[in-house]
Amino acid sequence: MELSIWTFLIVCPLTFLGGFVDAVAGGGGLISLPAYMIAGVPVHNAIATNKLSSGMGTTVSTYRLARLGYIPWRRAALCILMAVIGSSSGARLALMVDAELFKRIMLVIIPLTALYVMRDKKMDEPAEPLGSTQMLIRSALVALFIGAYDGFYGPGAGTFLILLLTAFAHFKLGEANGVSKSINLTTNLTSLAVYLMNGKVIILLGFCGGLFGIIGNYIGVTFFEKKGAKVVRPLMITVLVIFFIRILTEII
């Protein structure tokens, strides 16, 4: 597609915001993917290009969280393997789905995601500890399932990972945020490889969006250390509303 200055003016600020939100609470794709589609990028290209930009930003936040000691690598290793399997399968499935059908699927996913985001989730309350084997199995299942979702579509994957790792696998919030980043980085890079091999990535646009996402992720990790995940819901809801209106308008 032909890129205009307006494409970059829409994508870059929103990918910055998406990177910030992703580092703080996960789910930055709820902002960054709509950015590409609001700018007029076709569905499959938008998903593929978003994998490039979000992968760049997630690399930075994963590195910083690892340096801060939030990633228990022994627990994360199996999750990373399962994420590779899930995300590569999801990305291949996405390429088989017609673009118009994808838009109709999103008209269902977006309102459900918005309702999920608006829920009052208290992830800071620790769950009862599990045995190490049970925790490992549960977290691996989470990585496989959300990995497939992230490869197929993606937005909200980081948030879903944090929620499921805390509620289902009983991780502490700090560790859940760290492990979710290692899983999310794996799914981004794996699905990106699939999309690159199929020629769906707009490299220049994705790279520019990725640079802004990196800045957002860097600031977001610092913010997470100080204030946690308490101020991102209004931003997510606003972008989801804009995204929904844009998709509905295109279908009509």
C-alpha positions in Angstrom: 0.0 0.0 0.0 1.0 3.6 -0.5 2.1 5.3 2.8 1.3 8.9 3.5 2.4 11.3 6.2 -1.0 10.9 7.8 -0.5 7.1 8.1 2.6 7.8 10.3 0.9 10.6 12.2 -1.9 8.2 13.2 0.3 5.1 13.8 3.3 6.5 15.7 1.6 8.2 18.6 -0.8 5.3 19.1 2.0 2.7 19.1 3.8 4.8 21.7 0.6 4.7 23.8 0.2 1.0 23.1 3.8 0.4 24.3 3.2 2.3 27.5 0.0 0.4 28.3 1.6 -3.0 27.4 4.5 -2.5 29.8 2.2 -1.4 32.6 -0.7 -3.8 32.3 -0.4 -5.9 29.2 -2.8 -5.6 26.2 -1.0 -2.9 24.3 -2.2 -4.5 21.1 -5.7 -3.2 22.0 -4.2 0.2 21.0 -1.5 -0.6 18.5 -3.4 -2.9 16.2 -6.4 -0.5 15.9 -3.8 2.2 15.1 -2.8 0.5 11.9 -6.4 -0.2 10.8 -7.6 3.3 11.7 -4.8 4.5 9.4 -6.2 2.4 6.6 -3.9 -0.6 6.6 -5.6 -3.8 5.4 -6.5 -6.4 8.0 -3.8 -9.0 7.4 -1.1 -6.4 6.8 -2.2 -4.6 10.0 -1.9 -7.7 12.1 1.5 -8.6 10.5 3.0 -5.1 10.8 1.8 -4.8 14.4 3.8 -7.9 15.2 6.9 -6.1 14.1 6.3 -3.0 16.0 5.0 -4.7 19.2 7.8 -7.2 19.1 10.4 -4.4 19.1 8.7 -2.7 22.1 8.1 -6.0 24.0 11.8 -6.9 23.6 12.8 -3.8 25.5 10.2 -4.3 28.3 11.1 -8.0 28.6 14.8 -7.1 29.0 14.1 -4.5 31.6 11.8 -6.8 33.6 14.4 -9.5 33.5 17.0 -7.2 34.8 14.7 -6.2 37.6 14.3 -9.9 38.5 10.6 -10.3 37.6 11.1 -13.3 35.3 11.6 -16.7 36.9 13.3 -18.4 33.9 12.9 -21.9 35.2 9.1 -21.5 35.2 9.1 -19.5 32.0 11.1 -22.0 29.8 8.2 -24.4 29.2 5.8 -21.5 28.7 8.1 -20.1 25.9 8.2 -23.5 24.2 4.4 -23.9 24.3 4.0 -20.3 23.1 6.0 -21.1 20.0 3.7 -24.0 19.1 0.5 -22.0 19.8 1.5 -18.7 18.0 2.8 -20.4 14.8 -0.4 -22.3 14.5 -2.5 -19.3 15.2 -0.7 -17.1 12.6 -1.1 -19.8 9.9 -4.8 -20.0 10.7 -5.2 -16.2 10.4 -3.7 -16.2 6.9 -6.5 -18.6 5.9 -9.3 -16.3 7.1 -10.8 -13.9 4.6 -10.3 -10.2 5.4 -14.0 -9.4 5.5 -14.7 -12.3 7.8 -11.9 -11.1 10.0 -13.6 -7.7 10.4 -16.9 -9.4 11.4 -15.1 -11.5 13.9 -13.6 -8.2 15.4 -17.0 -6.7 15.7 -17.7 -9.5 18.2 -14.3 -9.5 19.9 -14.0 -5.7 20.4 -17.2 -5.3 22.6 -16.3 -8.4 24.6 -12.8 -7.1 25.1 -14.1 -3.7 26.2 -16.3 -5.3 28.8 -13.4 -7.4 30.1 -11.2 -4.3 30.4 -13.9 -2.4 32.3 -14.2 -5.2 34.9 -12.8 -4.3 38.4 -10.0 -7.0 38.5 -8.0 -7.1 41.7 -4.8 -8.8 40.4 -2.7 -7.5 43.3 -4.4 -10.0 45.7 -2.2 -13.1 45.8 -3.9 -16.5 45.2 -3.2 -19.5 47.3 0.2 -21.0 46.3 0.2 -24.2 44.1 2.7 -27.0 44.0 5.6 -26.3 41.5 4.5 -29.1 39.1 0.9 -28.0 39.0 1.9 -24.4 38.6 4.2 -25.4 35.7 1.5 -27.4 33.9 -1.1 -24.6 34.3 1.2 -21.9 33.1 2.2 -24.0 30.1 -1.5 -24.5 29.1 -2.0 -20.7 29.4 1.0 -20.1 27.2 -0.3 -22.5 24.5 -3.9 -21.2 24.5 -3.0 -17.5 24.6 -0.1 -18.1 22.2 -2.5 -19.4 19.6 -4.8 -16.4 20.1 -1.9 -14.0 19.9 -0.7 -15.5 16.6 -4.2 -15.4 15.2 -5.3 -11.9 16.3 -3.4 -10.6 19.3 -4.9 -7.6 21.1 -5.4 -8.2 24.8 -3.0 -11.1 24.9 -0.7 -9.6 27.4 -3.6 -8.7 29.7 -5.2 -12.1 29.3 -1.8 -13.7 30.2 -1.4 -11.7 33.4 -5.0 -12.5 34.4 -4.7 -16.2 33.8 -1.2 -16.6 35.3 -2.4 -14.9 38.5 -5.9 -16.5 38.7 -5.3 -19.9 37.1 -1.6 -20.6 37.7 -1.5 -18.6 40.9 1.6 -16.5 40.1 2.3 -13.3 42.0 1.6 -10.2 40.0 5.2 -9.2 39.5 6.2 -12.7 38.3 3.0 -12.9 36.2 3.9 -9.6 34.5 7.5 -10.9 33.8 6.5 -14.3 32.5 3.7 -12.8 30.4 6.3 -10.6 28.7 8.6 -13.5 27.9 5.6 -15.4 26.4 4.4 -12.3 24.6 7.8 -11.7 23.1 7.9 -15.3 21.9 4.5 -15.2 20.3 5.3 -11.9 18.6 8.5 -13.1 17.1 7.1 -16.5 16.1 4.0 -15.2 14.3 6.1 -12.3 12.8 8.3 -15.0 11.1 5.2 -16.6 9.6 3.9 -13.3 8.3 7.3 -12.2 6.9 7.5 -15.5 5.0 4.1 -14.7 3.5 5.0 -11.1 2.6 2.4 -9.4 4.8 4.6 -7.1 6.9 4.9 -3.4 5.9 8.5 -3.1 7.2 9.0 0.7 7.2 5.7 1.5 8.9 6.2 -1.3 11.4 9.8 -0.2 12.2 8.7 3.4 12.8 5.8 2.2 15.0 8.2 0.0 16.8 10.6 2.8 17.7 7.7 4.7 19.3 6.5 1.5 21.0 10.0 1.1 22.5 9.9 4.6 24.0 6.4 3.8 25.4 7.5 0.5 26.8 10.6 2.0 28.4 8.5 4.7 30.2 5.8 2.2 31.0 8.2 -0.2 32.9 9.4 2.7 35.0 5.7 3.7 35.7 4.9 0.0 36.6 7.6 0.0 39.3 6.1 3.1 40.9 2.3 2.9 40.5 1.3 -0.4 39.0 -1.5 -1.0 36.6 -4.3 1.5 37.6 -4.6 4.2 35.0 -4.8 2.4 31.6 -8.5 1.4 31.3 -9.8 4.8 30.0 -7.1 4.8 27.3 -8.0 1.3 26.2 -11.7 1.9 26.1 -11.3 5.1 24.0 -9.2 3.4 21.4 -11.5 0.4 21.3 -14.5 2.6 20.6 -12.7 4.4 17.8 -11.6 1.0 16.4 -15.2 -0.4 16.6 -16.6 2.6 14.8 -14.0 2.4 12.0 -14.6 -1.4 11.4 -18.4 -0.9 11.4 -18.2 2.0 9.0 -16.0 -0.1 6.6 -18.5 -3.0 6.7 -21.5 -0.8 6.2 
